[in-house]
């Protein structure tokens, strides 16, 4: 009886009892650590493969693991390391390439460096997304394309070549012939590494891939019109293409050639043309009735450095002669081009990005813009590269928007003391702003901006304020006003272009102290080139419990998990 009691209380162990059942089951972290150790030992020490030199207690972890845990372990390795694991043994290869691990092999990215391309054949039937990124070795690209041409990628839906040295168009065409039935997205961005002397035959690719829904092609060269003869296949295709997303950025694109593509793509939803003039707008309105996102820029205009937050899906009834365009990013050298497209889509537009050209003539007739109807549904507005001569155009455009606008961005605008009129319109008309950003603004008046920020102390709407690389701001007075806005959750301030007289270390510390004193939902703050003697202010920011992420001069200072 006493022995039984002692065994139940764990004070005595029965020598006849099998204690193998008392072992604790290994956790995922323990298994991962043991697996990494086994891989290193097996790959580096050849003697470990010989069973004569192995201890009897060693066993194959992969062979004993349940199938369900294999994808969790493989996700901890890079593509290069996963392909190396396939060479350990036949058991590892069969288990790691089984259907249970198909999601792990669904996305493969090949970049510069050593990689076992010979092992692609074992996992090719699982690959859905294949990418070649920044590969300068032409023979490496050719090996991948040769394997594609052998028809081993039976489920490939997305194929991308980004920043690679492409030497021959024919090799890409042969590779695409083997995936024409499954491929739905093709992205080719040869950038500055390309050694091509002629542009790629875009329409050949569109004709080969009969199920293609997304096609992006970007090239850095500035082609002349005679060189564009090879840009499109001379033949025509009678049936419509299922293309929904098209991007062409080739420096200079003849409108007549683009029109031949649009004629066969009635289902386009997203269209990005860089290097094309606004004369193509008439063809876009005629051939693309389902278009929702449109970007059209000249060859001298730069792309955006930020992405617009996806807009909520909304349904609009299509009127006669109107579409349902929701997002418009347009570069203008003439106000008439802007009036033409806004007249057509004034009701459906939700996001408008207007980039002014450097050769925009002065003294344009703005009567047509003044007569334009109000745009009631626009929520996002971005003004890029506006000069002093564009001030009146920007003011009229702001007055045509409703008070439903929630995001306003001013990017690289050189207004030269004319920004006061623009900020005054923003102050009067927009009571529901959530996000306000200034980037690269020259000679902005700090008093005008301070008055604008004072409005949001009572509106209780502004949640994000961004000010970077702007002359004369932020100042001590402006930061005091920012600290008083009770709803701010995201703040970005750059002090690199501010004069020392307008910004002091004491003013910065007072700003940080006010942020801590007033209770607010501050979650994210980024500061660049902070003034001297600001250590006390940083300590105040560290003490704010609601901050989840803080950056000072690009370095991560505080992170709090959500």
C-alpha positions, 0 to 999 in steps of 0.5 A: 500500500505504501509503495502504491502511494509513493508511486502515485505521489511521484516519490518512487519510480517502478523499475518494471514500468516502461517510462517511454510513455512519460516523454514529453512530445516535441514542440514545433520549435524543438523539431525545427531546431533539431531539423536544422542541426540534422540538415547542417550535419548531413550537408557538411559532414559526409560521414554522417550519411554512412550508418556505420558512423552513426549512433543507434539513437539517431533517426530521420526527423523528416521520416518520423514527422507528421505530414501536417507539420512539414509546411510549417518547417519549410516556411522557415527556409529560403528558396535556395535552402529548400532546394538543397534539402531535396538532395539529402535523400530520396525520402526527404525529396518524396516527402518535401515535394508531396501534395501536402507541401504544395503551398510552400512551393507555390511561389518561387523567386530566383535572384542572383546567386547560386541556386540548384536549378536542376531541382526545379523539375521536382517541384515545378508541378506545384509552382503557381508564381515564378519570378526572376529578380535582378539576374544579370547572368544570361545563362541562368535566365536561359536555364530557367526558360529552357525548363519552362519550355519543357512543359514541367510547370503545369500550374504556372499562373504568374510569371515575372522577369524584373531587372534582368538582362534579357538577351533574346526575345525568342527564348521568352516566346518559346517558354510562354508557348508551354504555359499558354493555357494556365498563365494569367499574369505576365510582368516584364520589367527589364529596366536598365539592365536590358541589352535588347536593341529592339522592344519586345513584341507585346502583341505576340505575347498577348496572342500567345497567352490566350487566358492572360488577364494581367500584362505589365511591360516596362522598358527604359529606352526612349524609342523612336517611332520607326523602332516601334514597328516591332512593338506590335505584331502586324497581324490582328486577332478577331476575338476579344482578349480577357485582359483586365490589367495592362501596363505599358511604359516604354518611353514613347508609345504611338497612340495608333499602336496602343489603340490596336490593343485597346480595340481587343480588350473591352474588359480592361479594368486597370490601364497604365500608360507611361510615355503616351500623350493624352490624345489616346483618351478618346480611344480609351473612352470608346474601347474600354467601357469597364475601366476603373483605374487609369494612369496616363503620363508623358515620357518626362513625368516621374512615377509616384513614390507612394501607393494610393490606399485601395478604395472601397468598391462602389457601384455606379449606374453607367449613364449615356456617354459615361463610364465608371472610372474611379481612379485617375492619375493624369499628367497634364500639359494643357488644362483642356485635357483635364476638363475633357476627362473630368467632364466624362467621369465627374460623377464616378471619380473617387481618387484624382491625381494631377501632375503638372508638366514643366512645359505647361504654358502660362495664361491658359483659358480656365473658363472651361474648368470653372464651368465644370460640374462639382465632383461629389464622390472624390475622396482622395486628391493629390497635386504633383509638381505644381508651379506658381503659374498653376496656382489658379488651376489648383484653387479652381480644382479644389473648389470643384470638390465636395467636402467628402474629401478625406485625403489631400497630398501636395507633392513637390509643388513650387508655389512661391508664396502662392500657397496661402490661397490654396491652404485657405481653400482647404481650410474653408471647404474640407471638414472631414480630412483624415490624411494631410501630407506635404512632401518637397514643398518649397517656400511654404508660409508657416503661418498659413499652415499653422492656421490650417492645422488650428482648424483640426483641433475642433473637427476631430477628424485628422488622423495622419499628418506628414511633412517631409523635405519642406522649406521653412516647416515645421516650426515651433509654433506649428508643432505646438498646433500639431500636439493639440490635435486630439485625433492624430495617430500617425505623425511624420516630421522632417526637420532637415530644411528648417532654419535654426531660428524657426526651430529650437530644441526647447520647442521640440521638447515642448512638442514631445511633452505635450504629446504625452500630456494630452491623451490621444490614440498616437500609434506611429511617429517618425522624426528625421533630423531632429534638432540638438538637445532633444534627448529629453523629448525622445524620453517623453515619447518613449513614455507614451504607452499607445505608441507601437512604432517610433523611428528617429532618423531612420532607426527603430526606437520603439516597437510594440506588438499589436 
